[in-house]
Amino acid sequence: MTQHRACQLLGVTATNTQKQIKAAYRRKVSQWHPDRLENRANEVHQLATKQMAAINDAYRLLRSALI
């Protein structure tokens, strides 16, 4: 995943602070967490699982880029 794609996924820019990136990450996690969507159709739950993996990868990439 590129830094540009990670920024798009989290809805931030490369100039955001670490605090802003963390807040965006938490918003996305609360939106896509599979446990929160467990009562939905199986396809939605699978999509949420994939989306969470992508969100975690994006946050990990952006966090390491700022350190």
N, C-alpha and C positions, 0 to 999 in steps of 0.2 A: 504494500500500500504506500502511495506517495504522500508527502506531507500535504499537498494540495487536496487530495482526496480525503485525507483525515480531517482537514479543516471543513470541507464541505459536509462530511458526515455529521460532525458535531455542531455545525452551524456557527463556526468562529472564523476569524482570520488569523494569519500568521503573526500579526502584531498584537493579538490579545495577550493579556497577562496570564500567568499560571492559574491565578485565582478565577479568572473569567473562564478559562478552559475547563477547570474543575467543575464550575457551576453548570456549564453547558453539558459536560459529561453526566453529571447527576440528573439533569433534566431528561436527557435521552435514556438513561438507565431506568428512571421511573416510568417513562413512556413505554419502553420495550421489554421490560423484565418479564421472562417467561412465567414466573409464578403469578404475576399480576394478570396474565392473560390465559391462565390455565383452564378457565371455564369456557373458553372460546373453542372454535373448531380446531381440529388437529393441525390443519394447514397453517392457521394463524399462529399456533403455538410453535410449530417448526420454523416459521418465518421469524418469529420473535427470538428464537434461539440463535438463528443465523445472524440476525441483526445485532444481538447482544455481543456476539463474538467479534463482529466488525467494529462495534462501538468500543469495546475493550482494546482492540488492536490500535484503533485510531488514537485513543487516549494515551496508550502506552508510547506510541510513536511521538506524539506531540509533547508529552511530558519529558521524554528523554531528549527531545530537541531543545527544550528550554533550560535544561540543567547544565 
